[in-house]
Amino acid sequence: MADYRDPDWLAQLQAANGGEPFDGIIDLVSSQQAEALLPALGYYGHMVTVLGRIARNPLPAFSHCHSLHEIALGAQHAFGSDKQWSRLVAAGVAMMAQMASGELTLPPLVVGDFDALPSLLTRVKQEGQGEKYLVRVD
């Protein structure tokens, strides 16, 4: 795990990956951040962006052959066909059935009051064991 505030965070992750380029990166920051991470992807790597898309691949054509993916579920409302909606709903129903049967397990949830937010953030930074944190805001 690397702290994104450390200037060497990407180098730390690359070292943890044995110096190999990444097969995939999911960027939750911005299109600028995602674009800056493209060189860390290997040949046929996948970049998934959530908060902004890379409008044009800045790398030369026929070089790294990266696939750029955008996650924009809100666009489903305007651009999704009935068939696509049906598949999305069916996938959601299947996931719910897997959760109910225990086939798909969820990470433990840790619920705290807003006042506990600093200690919860410290906990996730120090332990980072896959727990999901929810904070009550009154």
C-alpha positions as CSV (number, residue, x, y, z in Angstrom):
1,M,0.0,0.0,0.0
2,A,1.2,3.5,-0.8
3,D,0.2,6.9,0.6
4,Y,-0.8,9.1,-2.4
5,R,0.5,12.1,-0.6
6,D,4.0,10.7,-0.7
7,P,5.7,12.0,-3.9
8,D,7.1,8.5,-4.5
9,W,3.7,6.7,-4.2
10,L,3.7,5.4,-7.8
11,A,7.3,4.2,-7.5
12,Q,6.4,2.4,-4.3
13,L,3.5,0.6,-6.0
14,Q,5.7,-0.2,-9.0
15,A,8.4,-1.7,-6.7
16,A,5.7,-3.7,-4.9
17,N,4.7,-5.0,-8.4
18,G,8.2,-6.3,-9.0
19,G,9.1,-3.3,-11.2
20,E,6.6,-4.7,-13.8
21,P,4.1,-2.4,-15.5
22,F,0.5,-2.7,-14.4
23,D,-2.1,-4.7,-16.3
24,G,-4.9,-2.3,-15.1
25,I,-5.4,0.9,-13.2
26,I,-8.6,2.3,-11.9
27,D,-8.4,6.1,-11.4
28,L,-10.8,7.7,-9.0
29,V,-9.2,11.2,-9.1
30,S,-9.5,13.0,-12.4
31,S,-8.8,12.6,-16.1
32,Q,-5.5,14.5,-15.7
33,Q,-4.4,12.0,-13.0
34,A,-5.5,9.1,-15.2
35,E,-3.6,10.4,-18.2
36,A,-0.5,10.9,-16.0
37,L,-0.7,7.2,-15.0
38,L,-0.9,5.8,-18.5
39,P,2.9,5.3,-18.8
40,A,2.7,2.9,-15.8
41,L,0.5,0.6,-17.8
42,G,2.0,-2.3,-19.7
43,Y,1.3,-3.4,-23.2
44,Y,-2.5,-4.0,-23.6
45,G,-3.1,-2.4,-20.2
46,H,-6.5,-1.2,-19.2
47,M,-7.2,2.3,-17.7
48,V,-10.6,2.7,-16.0
49,T,-11.6,6.3,-15.2
50,V,-14.5,7.2,-12.9
51,L,-14.2,11.0,-12.4
52,G,-13.4,12.3,-15.9
53,R,-12.4,10.6,-19.1
54,I,-9.3,10.7,-21.1
55,A,-10.6,12.4,-24.2
56,R,-7.7,11.3,-26.5
57,N,-5.0,8.8,-25.8
58,P,-1.8,10.8,-25.7
59,L,0.4,7.8,-26.5
60,P,1.4,7.1,-30.0
61,A,-0.9,4.8,-32.0
62,F,0.1,1.1,-32.3
63,S,2.5,1.4,-29.4
64,H,1.2,0.3,-26.0
65,C,-2.3,-0.6,-27.2
66,H,-4.0,0.6,-24.1
67,S,-7.7,0.3,-23.6
68,L,-9.4,3.3,-22.1
69,H,-12.7,2.7,-20.2
70,E,-15.0,5.1,-18.6
71,I,-17.4,4.4,-15.8
72,A,-20.4,6.6,-16.2
73,L,-23.5,4.8,-14.8
74,G,-25.4,8.1,-14.9
75,A,-25.1,8.0,-18.7
76,Q,-27.1,4.8,-18.7
77,H,-30.2,6.9,-18.1
78,A,-29.8,8.9,-21.2
79,F,-28.0,6.4,-23.5
80,G,-28.8,2.9,-22.3
81,S,-31.1,0.7,-24.4
82,D,-33.8,-1.4,-22.9
83,K,-31.7,-4.5,-23.5
84,Q,-28.7,-2.9,-21.7
85,W,-31.0,-1.9,-18.8
86,S,-32.3,-5.5,-18.6
87,R,-28.7,-6.9,-18.4
88,L,-27.7,-4.4,-15.7
89,V,-30.8,-5.2,-13.6
90,A,-30.2,-9.0,-14.1
91,A,-26.6,-8.6,-13.0
92,G,-27.8,-6.7,-9.9
93,V,-30.4,-9.4,-9.1
94,A,-27.7,-12.1,-9.6
95,M,-25.4,-10.3,-7.2
96,M,-28.1,-10.0,-4.6
97,A,-28.8,-13.7,-4.9
98,Q,-25.1,-14.5,-4.5
99,M,-24.9,-12.3,-1.4
100,A,-28.0,-13.9,0.1
101,S,-26.7,-17.4,-0.5
102,G,-23.2,-16.5,0.9
103,E,-21.5,-17.2,-2.4
104,L,-20.5,-13.6,-2.6
105,T,-19.2,-12.3,0.7
106,L,-19.0,-8.6,1.5
107,P,-16.2,-6.9,3.4
108,P,-17.0,-6.1,7.0
109,L,-18.7,-2.8,7.6
110,V,-17.5,-0.4,10.3
111,V,-20.1,2.2,11.2
112,G,-19.1,5.2,13.3
113,D,-20.3,8.7,14.2
114,F,-19.0,11.7,12.4
115,D,-16.9,12.6,15.4
116,A,-15.0,9.3,15.0
117,L,-14.0,10.1,11.4
118,P,-10.4,11.0,12.3
119,S,-9.8,7.7,14.1
120,L,-11.5,5.7,11.4
121,L,-9.3,7.3,8.8
122,T,-6.2,6.5,10.8
123,R,-7.4,2.9,11.2
124,V,-7.9,2.5,7.4
125,K,-4.5,4.0,6.7
126,Q,-2.7,1.8,9.2
127,E,-4.6,-1.5,8.8
128,G,-6.3,-1.3,5.3
129,Q,-7.7,-4.8,5.6
130,G,-10.6,-4.4,3.3
131,E,-13.2,-3.1,5.7
132,K,-15.7,-0.6,4.4
133,Y,-16.3,2.5,6.6
134,L,-19.6,4.3,7.0
135,V,-20.0,7.5,8.9
136,R,-23.3,8.8,10.3
137,V,-23.9,12.5,9.5
138,D,-26.7,13.9,11.6
